[in-house]
Amino acid sequence: MKTTAFSLFILFAACSSTFAADIPCWEFSAELAYQGEEALSLFVLPSGTGPSFSAAQLLGGSEVDATITVTLEDCFGDPVAGFPAEDLWLESVDDGLIVCPGGNSADVPTDENGMAYFLNPLMAGGSSVEGCYVIVSGWAISDFLPLMINSADFTGDGAVTLSDVGLFCTIFFGEYSYRADFHFDGVISLSDVGRMATGLGSQCQ
């Protein structure tokens, strides 16, 4: 009886240790390089050939740096170096951002200071007006980041085709919609037509 009880205790301890090891123990933050209060907009394409985060726009069309810096520390306050880039990714609050496989990951693993970055263009379509979060391995979510995103891939099917051109034209000749305001100046104009034309044929790699 004692042997059985002892065996159960060892089994329970082993299971508890395994479970605890699977629970991450870290603190992290995600910050935009731009520290103003205005919302920012980033134009993206499925091929990843859109502007980088450093060329996001304020309302009016002026460029501003929206590079995202992620800092990851363990529960003792020490930096977590070498954390995989693919385990740090960006998602939109309203799920309007539709990404290609791997198209929303951080650029590099965390460095010796526990820092990683989102600077390179996203590979994505869709649009989001509610801002973004950085997610760490599905466990933790950063503070809300006021970054809106739109794309010439209106349908979010991973390619900019004539179907997307049709949707753009509907907005161009109709009511204003952020979805087509690629130049982010509050109007749909020839500047947006130019970006739509540049994106035509873009697709997930």
N, C-alpha and C positions, 0 to 999 in steps of 0.2 A: 504493500500500500504506500509506504514511504517512497519506494523507488518510483512508483507511478506518479506520485505527487511531484517528486523532484524532476522527473522527465517532463511533466507538463509545465513546470516553472521554467525550465531551460527552453522549451519550445516557445512559450509565451515571450520570454526575454529576447529570443532570436527574432521572432516576428516583429516585436516592438522596435528592435534596433533597425531592422530592414525598413519598416514603415517610416521611422524617423529619418533615415538616410535619404528617403525619397522626397522629403519635404524641404524645399530650398530655404536657406537661411541667408538672406541678403537684403540690402537696401539699395535702391537705385533712384536716379532722377533723370529726367529728359528735359532739355532746355533748348529753346530757339536762340540762334544768334541775335535775331531781332528782338529787342526788349520793349518795343512800343506797345500800345494798346489797340492799334488798328488791326483788323483782320487781314490776313495775307492770302494770296492766291498762287497756286502752282499749276502750270499746264503740263500734262503728262501724255505720253504716247505708249502703246503696247511694245514698241521696239526699243524703248529706252532712249530715244533720240530727242526727247523734249529737253527743256531747260533743266539745269541742275538746281538744287535747293538754294544755291547762292544767287540765283536769278529769279526768285519769286517776285511777286508784284504787290504793291499797295494799290488801293483803289485810286485810279487815275493813271495807272500804267507804269509808274516809276519802279525800278528794280530795287530789291532789298534782299539782304542775306538771311535766308531762313534755314540755314544748316542746323540740324538737330544734333546735339551732343548728349550722349548717354553715359552716365557714370554708374558703375556697378561695384558695390562693396559687399563684403561678407558681414556676418552679424557682429564681428569684432571691429568693424570699421576699416579693415584692410582691403585694398583694391583687388578685384577679381580679374586677373590677367588671362588672356587667351580664351575668353568666353566666345563660343562660335558665333560668327556673324549671322548665320541662318537661324539662330535661336533668338535673335533680336529683330522684330519686324514692326511695321507700321500698319495700323488699321484705322479706318474712318469710324467716327461715332455712329453715323447713320447707315453704315454698311454700303454706302454709295460707291466707294472706291472698289473697283474690281481688278485684281492684280493678276499678272501672268505668273507662272510658277517661279518662285524665288525673286519676283520683281519688286518686293517691298522689304527686303532684308537690309540690314546695316551694311555699310561698305566693307568693313574689315572687322576681325575679332577685336575684343577689348585689348588695349595695350597695357604696359606695365603699371599705368595709373588707373586701370579699370575703365578706360574710356573708349567709346566707339562712336561712329559718326554716320549720319545720313546726309550725304552731299551729292552723290551721283544721281542722275535722273531715275525716277521710278519707271518700271515697266508695267503700265496699267491703263485702264479705261474707266468709263463711268464718270460720276461726279459726286462731290460731297460738299455740303455747305455747313456742316456741323462741327468741323474740326477733326483732329486725329489723336490717337493714343499710340505710345510705344509699348509693345508687349514683350515680356521676357519669358520665353519657353512656355507660354500659355498660363503661367502662374501669376504674374504681376502685371499691373497696368499703370502707366505713368499718369501724371497730371494731364488734363486736357490741354492740347496745343491748338491755338487759333489759326490753323492752316487749312484753307479751303482748296479743293482740287477739282479741276475739270479736264476733259480730254476730247479729242476729235473722235474717239471711239465711244460714241453716244450709247450704243447698245451694250457695251461691255462684253462683246463676244471675242475679244482678243485680236480684232483686225479693224482697220479703218477702211470701209468700203462705200459703195454707192448708197447703201442704206443709211449710212451715217451722213452722207452728203445731203440726202433728202431731208433728214431730221434737222440738219443745220439750216437748210433753206427755209424750212417751215418757221424756224425761230427768226431768221434774218428778215423775213417779210411779215412777221407777226409781232407778238408781244415780247418784250425783253425777258430773257432768261439767263441766269448766271451760267448755265450749262454751255452756252455758246460764246460767253464773253471771255475769250481766250487772252485778250490783251488787258482785261480787267480795268476798263475805264468807264464802266456803267452804261455803255451803248454797244450795240452789235454793228460793227462797221467793217470797212475794207481791211483793217488791221487783223480782224478775226478771220476774214476770208483767207488772208495770206497764211495764217497758221493752219487753217483747215486744209488748204491746198498742200502745205508742207507735210501734213500728217497722212495724206491719202496714200494707201498702200502699206502703211505701218502695221506690223503684226507681231504677236508674241514670237520670240525666238525658240 
